[in-house]
Amino acid sequence: MSVFCFLQIETYNLKHEIESRFFDPLILFGESGFVFEEEGDEAETAGDHELQISRSLKVFNEFLNVIRRIVDLSKNIVYQMNGLY
């Protein structure tokens, strides 16, 4: 029973971590912050998309690590349920 309590606490902690760390960056992904998008010269904006993607790679890498933790936690829950059977 203590193992299931720990798994439930870990699930709650992961949910809280995802909400606090990743909700804002992912909800704003792809938004420039302007109310109206400016149609400008392509030479001025060359490389802007690459810069935005490179800035978001850290968030995506951290999100991937959290997803791996979720997979490991899910496997552990299934193994514990299988152990009860």
C-alpha positions in Angstrom: 0.0 0.0 0.0 2.9 2.4 0.7 4.2 1.9 -2.8 0.8 3.0 -4.3 0.8 6.0 -2.0 4.3 7.0 -3.2 3.2 6.5 -6.8 0.2 8.7 -6.3 2.3 11.4 -4.7 4.8 11.2 -7.6 1.9 11.5 -10.0 0.6 14.6 -8.3 4.1 16.1 -8.2 4.5 15.5 -11.9 1.2 17.1 -12.7 2.1 20.2 -10.6 5.5 20.4 -12.3 4.0 20.3 -15.7 1.4 22.9 -14.9 3.9 25.3 -13.3 6.8 24.9 -15.7 5.4 24.1 -19.1 1.9 25.6 -19.4 2.9 29.1 -20.2 5.7 28.3 -22.7 3.5 25.8 -24.5 0.4 28.0 -24.6 2.5 30.9 -26.1 4.4 28.7 -28.6 4.5 30.3 -32.0 3.0 33.6 -30.8 5.0 36.7 -31.6 3.4 38.9 -29.0 2.1 41.4 -31.5 -1.7 42.2 -31.7 -1.4 42.4 -35.5 1.2 40.6 -37.5 3.3 42.8 -39.6 3.8 42.0 -43.2 7.3 43.1 -43.8 10.3 42.4 -46.0 11.6 38.9 -45.9 15.2 40.1 -45.6 14.5 41.7 -42.3 13.0 38.6 -40.8 15.5 36.1 -42.2 16.6 33.9 -39.3 13.9 35.0 -36.9 12.2 31.6 -37.0 15.5 29.8 -36.4 16.2 32.0 -33.4 12.7 31.4 -31.9 13.1 27.6 -32.4 16.6 27.6 -30.8 15.3 29.5 -27.8 12.5 27.0 -27.3 14.7 23.9 -27.6 15.6 24.0 -23.9 11.9 23.9 -23.0 11.3 21.0 -25.3 14.2 19.1 -23.9 13.0 19.6 -20.3 9.5 18.6 -21.5 10.9 15.4 -23.1 12.6 14.5 -19.8 9.2 14.9 -17.9 7.5 12.7 -20.5 10.2 10.0 -19.9 9.4 10.3 -16.2 5.7 9.9 -16.9 6.4 6.8 -19.0 8.6 5.3 -16.2 6.0 6.1 -13.6 3.2 4.5 -15.7 5.3 1.4 -16.2 5.9 1.2 -12.4 2.1 1.5 -11.7 1.4 -1.2 -14.2 4.1 -3.5 -12.7 2.7 -2.9 -9.2 -0.8 -3.7 -10.3 0.5 -6.8 -12.0 2.2 -7.8 -8.7 -1.1 -7.6 -6.9 -2.7 -10.0 -9.3 
